[in-house]
Amino acid sequence: MRKMLLFFIAGFVLGIFILPMIQKSLGFPSSAEVLERVFGEPNAVTIPIVILLTMLFIYLTGRGLFKQDKKEK
């Protein structure tokens, strides 16, 4: 379980700090630009939707990792 948790944390940190720099150097749009293109200009309606979808994605990813880890034991 520790190994899986360490991989998850390392991937999360690398995704936050390293991936945006690589995207920018290759000319790809950032995650914020993609979300703006999909949902339009940020306003009082789209901001909570994006926050809820992001939280749901993180929750389901974490839940899947822990279920997978329990099956391996």
N, CA, C and O atoms as a GROMACS GRO file, in nm:
protein
  292
    1MET      N    1   0.082  -0.119   0.000
    1MET     CA    2   0.000   0.000   0.000
    1MET      C    3   0.086   0.125   0.000
    1MET      O    4   0.053   0.224  -0.066
    2ARG      N    5   0.196   0.122   0.073
    2ARG     CA    6   0.283   0.239   0.077
    2ARG      C    7   0.340   0.271  -0.061
    2ARG      O    8   0.349   0.388  -0.101
    3LYS      N    9   0.378   0.166  -0.134
    3LYS     CA   10   0.435   0.187  -0.266
    3LYS      C   11   0.333   0.253  -0.359
    3LYS      O   12   0.366   0.346  -0.432
    4MET      N   13   0.209   0.205  -0.355
    4MET     CA   14   0.104   0.261  -0.439
    4MET      C   15   0.076   0.406  -0.399
    4MET      O   16   0.057   0.492  -0.486
    5LEU      N   17   0.073   0.435  -0.271
    5LEU     CA   18   0.047   0.570  -0.223
    5LEU      C   19   0.161   0.664  -0.264
    5LEU      O   20   0.137   0.778  -0.302
    6LEU      N   21   0.284   0.616  -0.255
    6LEU     CA   22   0.398   0.698  -0.296
    6LEU      C   23   0.393   0.728  -0.446
    6LEU      O   24   0.422   0.840  -0.487
    7PHE      N   25   0.357   0.629  -0.527
    7PHE     CA   26   0.342   0.654  -0.670
    7PHE      C   27   0.232   0.754  -0.698
    7PHE      O   28   0.248   0.841  -0.785
    8PHE      N   29   0.122   0.745  -0.626
    8PHE     CA   30   0.012   0.838  -0.644
    8PHE      C   31   0.054   0.980  -0.609
    8PHE      O   32   0.027   1.073  -0.685
    9ILE      N   33   0.121   0.997  -0.497
    9ILE     CA   34   0.166   1.131  -0.454
    9ILE      C   35   0.270   1.185  -0.550
    9ILE      O   36   0.266   1.303  -0.587
   10ALA      N   37   0.366   1.101  -0.592
   10ALA     CA   38   0.469   1.146  -0.685
   10ALA      C   39   0.408   1.187  -0.819
   10ALA      O   40   0.447   1.288  -0.877
   11GLY      N   41   0.313   1.110  -0.868
   11GLY     CA   42   0.247   1.144  -0.994
   11GLY      C   43   0.168   1.273  -0.984
   11GLY      O   44   0.166   1.353  -1.077
   12PHE      N   45   0.103   1.293  -0.870
   12PHE     CA   46   0.026   1.415  -0.849
   12PHE      C   47   0.117   1.537  -0.846
   12PHE      O   48   0.088   1.638  -0.910
   13VAL      N   49   0.228   1.528  -0.774
   13VAL     CA   50   0.322   1.640  -0.764
   13VAL      C   51   0.387   1.667  -0.900
   13VAL      O   52   0.400   1.783  -0.940
   14LEU      N   53   0.429   1.563  -0.969
   14LEU     CA   54   0.489   1.583  -1.100
   14LEU      C   55   0.388   1.642  -1.198
   14LEU      O   56   0.423   1.725  -1.281
   15GLY      N   57   0.263   1.600  -1.188
   15GLY     CA   58   0.160   1.654  -1.275
   15GLY      C   59   0.133   1.801  -1.250
   15GLY      O   60   0.098   1.875  -1.342
   16ILE      N   61   0.149   1.843  -1.126
   16ILE     CA   62   0.125   1.984  -1.093
   16ILE      C   63   0.242   2.072  -1.136
   16ILE      O   64   0.220   2.181  -1.188
   17PHE      N   65   0.366   2.026  -1.114
   17PHE     CA   66   0.481   2.112  -1.138
   17PHE      C   67   0.552   2.088  -1.271
   17PHE      O   68   0.594   2.184  -1.335
   18ILE      N   69   0.566   1.964  -1.312
   18ILE     CA   70   0.645   1.933  -1.431
   18ILE      C   71   0.562   1.937  -1.559
   18ILE      O   72   0.604   1.994  -1.660
   19LEU      N   73   0.444   1.878  -1.556
   19LEU     CA   74   0.361   1.869  -1.676
   19LEU      C   75   0.328   2.006  -1.738
   19LEU      O   76   0.335   2.018  -1.860
   20PRO      N   77   0.293   2.109  -1.660
   20PRO     CA   78   0.267   2.239  -1.723
   20PRO      C   79   0.388   2.297  -1.796
   20PRO      O   80   0.372   2.361  -1.901
   21MET      N   81   0.507   2.275  -1.743
   21MET     CA   82   0.626   2.326  -1.811
   21MET      C   83   0.649   2.253  -1.943
   21MET      O   84   0.686   2.314  -2.043
   22ILE      N   85   0.627   2.122  -1.944
   22ILE     CA   86   0.644   2.044  -2.066
   22ILE      C   87   0.538   2.084  -2.169
   22ILE      O   88   0.568   2.098  -2.288
   23GLN      N   89   0.414   2.101  -2.123
   23GLN     CA   90   0.307   2.143  -2.214
   23GLN      C   91   0.339   2.277  -2.278
   23GLN      O   92   0.320   2.296  -2.398
   24LYS      N   93   0.389   2.369  -2.197
   24LYS     CA   94   0.419   2.503  -2.249
   24LYS      C   95   0.534   2.498  -2.350
   24LYS      O   96   0.529   2.566  -2.452
   25SER      N   97   0.637   2.419  -2.320
   25SER     CA   98   0.752   2.413  -2.411
   25SER      C   99   0.716   2.346  -2.544
   25SER      O  100   0.775   2.377  -2.647
   26LEU      N  101   0.620   2.252  -2.541
   26LEU     CA  102   0.578   2.185  -2.664
   26LEU      C  103   0.467   2.259  -2.739
   26LEU      O  104   0.431   2.222  -2.850
   27GLY      N  105   0.414   2.364  -2.676
   27GLY     CA  106   0.312   2.444  -2.742
   27GLY      C  107   0.170   2.395  -2.722
   27GLY      O  108   0.079   2.442  -2.789
   28PHE      N  109   0.151   2.300  -2.631
   28PHE     CA  110   0.016   2.251  -2.601
   28PHE      C  111  -0.054   2.346  -2.506
   28PHE      O  112   0.013   2.412  -2.426
   29PRO      N  113  -0.186   2.356  -2.512
   29PRO     CA  114  -0.256   2.443  -2.418
   29PRO      C  115  -0.251   2.387  -2.276
   29PRO      O  116  -0.246   2.265  -2.257
   30SER      N  117  -0.252   2.476  -2.178
   30SER     CA  118  -0.250   2.432  -2.039
   30SER      C  119  -0.386   2.376  -2.001
   30SER      O  120  -0.484   2.390  -2.074
   31SER      N  121  -0.390   2.312  -1.887
   31SER     CA  122  -0.516   2.255  -1.839
   31SER      C  123  -0.622   2.363  -1.818
   31SER      O  124  -0.740   2.342  -1.846
   32ALA      N  125  -0.580   2.479  -1.769
   32ALA     CA  126  -0.674   2.589  -1.748
   32ALA      C  127  -0.732   2.637  -1.881
   32ALA      O  128  -0.851   2.668  -1.889
   33GLU      N  129  -0.649   2.643  -1.984
   33GLU     CA  130  -0.698   2.686  -2.115
   33GLU      C  131  -0.795   2.584  -2.174
   33GLU      O  132  -0.893   2.621  -2.238
   34VAL      N  133  -0.768   2.456  -2.152
   34VAL     CA  134  -0.859   2.352  -2.200
   34VAL      C  135  -0.994   2.362  -2.131
   34VAL      O  136  -1.098   2.354  -2.195
   35LEU      N  137  -0.992   2.380  -1.998
   35LEU     CA  138  -1.117   2.394  -1.924
   35LEU      C  139  -1.194   2.518  -1.969
   35LEU      O  140  -1.316   2.517  -1.975
   36GLU      N  141  -1.121   2.626  -1.999
   36GLU     CA  142  -1.187   2.747  -2.046
   36GLU      C  143  -1.250   2.725  -2.183
   36GLU      O  144  -1.358   2.777  -2.211
   37ARG      N  145  -1.183   2.650  -2.268
   37ARG     CA  146  -1.240   2.621  -2.401
   37ARG      C  147  -1.363   2.532  -2.391
   37ARG      O  148  -1.458   2.549  -2.468
   38VAL      N  149  -1.362   2.438  -2.297
   38VAL     CA  150  -1.474   2.346  -2.283
   38VAL      C  151  -1.594   2.414  -2.218
   38VAL      O  152  -1.706   2.400  -2.266
   39PHE      N  153  -1.572   2.486  -2.109
   39PHE     CA  154  -1.682   2.543  -2.030
   39PHE      C  155  -1.705   2.691  -2.056
   39PHE      O  156  -1.801   2.747  -2.004
   40GLY      N  157  -1.621   2.756  -2.134
   40GLY     CA  158  -1.638   2.898  -2.162
   40GLY      C  159  -1.574   2.984  -2.054
   40GLY      O  160  -1.499   2.935  -1.970
   41GLU      N  161  -1.606   3.112  -2.058
   41GLU     CA  162  -1.550   3.206  -1.960
   41GLU      C  163  -1.592   3.166  -1.818
   41GLU      O  164  -1.706   3.125  -1.796
   42PRO      N  165  -1.500   3.177  -1.722
   42PRO     CA  166  -1.536   3.144  -1.584
   42PRO      C  167  -1.643   3.241  -1.532
   42PRO      O  168  -1.628   3.363  -1.544
   43ASN      N  169  -1.748   3.187  -1.474
   43ASN     CA  170  -1.850   3.269  -1.412
   43ASN      C  171  -1.908   3.192  -1.294
   43ASN      O  172  -1.857   3.087  -1.256
   44ALA      N  173  -2.014   3.244  -1.236
   44ALA     CA  174  -2.069   3.186  -1.115
   44ALA      C  175  -2.128   3.047  -1.137
   44ALA      O  176  -2.144   2.972  -1.041
   45VAL      N  177  -2.159   3.010  -1.259
   45VAL     CA  178  -2.218   2.879  -1.286
   45VAL      C  179  -2.110   2.775  -1.320
   45VAL      O  180  -2.114   2.663  -1.269
   46THR      N  181  -2.015   2.812  -1.403
   46THR     CA  182  -1.918   2.714  -1.449
   46THR      C  183  -1.811   2.680  -1.345
   46THR      O  184  -1.760   2.568  -1.344
   47ILE      N  185  -1.776   2.773  -1.259
   47ILE     CA  186  -1.672   2.747  -1.158
   47ILE      C  187  -1.711   2.632  -1.066
   47ILE      O  188  -1.630   2.541  -1.048
   48PRO      N  189  -1.830   2.630  -1.005
   48PRO     CA  190  -1.866   2.515  -0.920
   48PRO      C  191  -1.874   2.384  -0.998
   48PRO      O  192  -1.842   2.278  -0.944
   49ILE      N  193  -1.917   2.389  -1.123
   49ILE     CA  194  -1.924   2.267  -1.204
   49ILE      C  195  -1.784   2.208  -1.223
   49ILE      O  196  -1.765   2.087  -1.206
   50VAL      N  197  -1.689   2.291  -1.257
   50VAL     CA  198  -1.552   2.244  -1.278
   50VAL      C  199  -1.494   2.192  -1.146
   50VAL      O  200  -1.426   2.090  -1.146
   51ILE      N  201  -1.519   2.261  -1.036
   51ILE     CA  202  -1.469   2.216  -0.906
   51ILE      C  203  -1.529   2.080  -0.870
   51ILE      O  204  -1.456   1.992  -0.824
   52LEU      N  205  -1.658   2.063  -0.888
   52LEU     CA  206  -1.722   1.934  -0.856
   52LEU      C  207  -1.670   1.822  -0.944
   52LEU      O  208  -1.647   1.711  -0.895
   53LEU      N  209  -1.653   1.847  -1.073
   53LEU     CA  210  -1.601   1.744  -1.163
   53LEU      C  211  -1.458   1.705  -1.128
   53LEU      O  212  -1.421   1.588  -1.134
   54THR      N  213  -1.376   1.803  -1.090
   54THR     CA  214  -1.239   1.775  -1.050
   54THR      C  215  -1.236   1.694  -0.921
   54THR      O  216  -1.159   1.598  -0.910
   55MET      N  217  -1.318   1.731  -0.823
   55MET     CA  218  -1.323   1.656  -0.698
   55MET      C  219  -1.372   1.514  -0.721
   55MET      O  220  -1.320   1.420  -0.661
   56LEU      N  221  -1.471   1.497  -0.808
   56LEU     CA  222  -1.522   1.364  -0.839
   56LEU      C  223  -1.414   1.278  -0.906
   56LEU      O  224  -1.400   1.160  -0.873
   57PHE      N  225  -1.339   1.335  -0.998
   57PHE     CA  226  -1.232   1.263  -1.064
   57PHE      C  227  -1.125   1.219  -0.965
   57PHE      O  228  -1.079   1.105  -0.970
   58ILE      N  229  -1.084   1.308  -0.875
   58ILE     CA  230  -0.982   1.275  -0.776
   58ILE      C  231  -1.034   1.168  -0.681
   58ILE      O  232  -0.960   1.076  -0.646
   59TYR      N  233  -1.159   1.178  -0.638
   59TYR     CA  234  -1.219   1.079  -0.549
   59TYR      C  235  -1.224   0.941  -0.614
   59TYR      O  236  -1.185   0.841  -0.552
   60LEU      N  237  -1.272   0.935  -0.737
   60LEU     CA  238  -1.284   0.806  -0.805
   60LEU      C  239  -1.146   0.745  -0.833
   60LEU      O  240  -1.130   0.623  -0.826
   61THR      N  241  -1.048   0.827  -0.864
   61THR     CA  242  -0.913   0.778  -0.887
   61THR      C  243  -0.856   0.719  -0.758
   61THR      O  244  -0.803   0.608  -0.758
   62GLY      N  245  -0.868   0.792  -0.648
   62GLY     CA  246  -0.818   0.743  -0.520
   62GLY      C  247  -0.890   0.618  -0.475
   62GLY      O  248  -0.828   0.525  -0.425
   63ARG      N  249  -1.020   0.615  -0.492
   63ARG     CA  250  -1.100   0.498  -0.453
   63ARG      C  251  -1.059   0.376  -0.534
   63ARG      O  252  -1.047   0.266  -0.479
   64GLY      N  253  -1.038   0.394  -0.662
   64GLY     CA  254  -0.994   0.284  -0.747
   64GLY      C  255  -0.857   0.232  -0.709
   64GLY      O  256  -0.834   0.111  -0.711
   65LEU      N  257  -0.766   0.323  -0.673
   65LEU     CA  258  -0.633   0.280  -0.633
   65LEU      C  259  -0.638   0.198  -0.504
   65LEU      O  260  -0.569   0.096  -0.494
   66PHE      N  261  -0.718   0.241  -0.408
   66PHE     CA  262  -0.723   0.168  -0.282
   66PHE      C  263  -0.794   0.034  -0.298
   66PHE      O  264  -0.757  -0.063  -0.233
   67LYS      N  265  -0.896   0.026  -0.385
   67LYS     CA  266  -0.962  -0.102  -0.410
   67LYS      C  267  -0.865  -0.197  -0.479
   67LYS      O  268  -0.861  -0.316  -0.446
   68GLN      N  269  -0.788  -0.147  -0.572
   68GLN     CA  270  -0.692  -0.230  -0.642
   68GLN      C  271  -0.587  -0.281  -0.545
   68GLN      O  272  -0.545  -0.396  -0.554
   69ASP      N  273  -0.544  -0.197  -0.452
   69ASP     CA  274  -0.443  -0.234  -0.355
   69ASP      C  275  -0.495  -0.344  -0.262
   69ASP      O  276  -0.421  -0.435  -0.227
   70LYS      N  277  -0.621  -0.335  -0.222
   70LYS     CA  278  -0.679  -0.436  -0.134
   70LYS      C  279  -0.693  -0.570  -0.205
   70LYS      O  280  -0.678  -0.675  -0.142
   71LYS      N  281  -0.722  -0.569  -0.336
   71LYS     CA  282  -0.733  -0.694  -0.412
   71LYS      C  283  -0.598  -0.765  -0.423
   71LYS      O  284  -0.592  -0.888  -0.427
   72GLU      N  285  -0.489  -0.687  -0.428
   72GLU     CA  286  -0.358  -0.747  -0.443
   72GLU      C  287  -0.312  -0.818  -0.317
   72GLU      O  288  -0.225  -0.906  -0.324
   73LYS      N  289  -0.367  -0.784  -0.202
   73LYS     CA  290  -0.325  -0.845  -0.077
   73LYS      C  291  -0.383  -0.978  -0.056
   73LYS      O  292  -0.357  -1.041   0.046
   0.00000   0.00000   0.00000
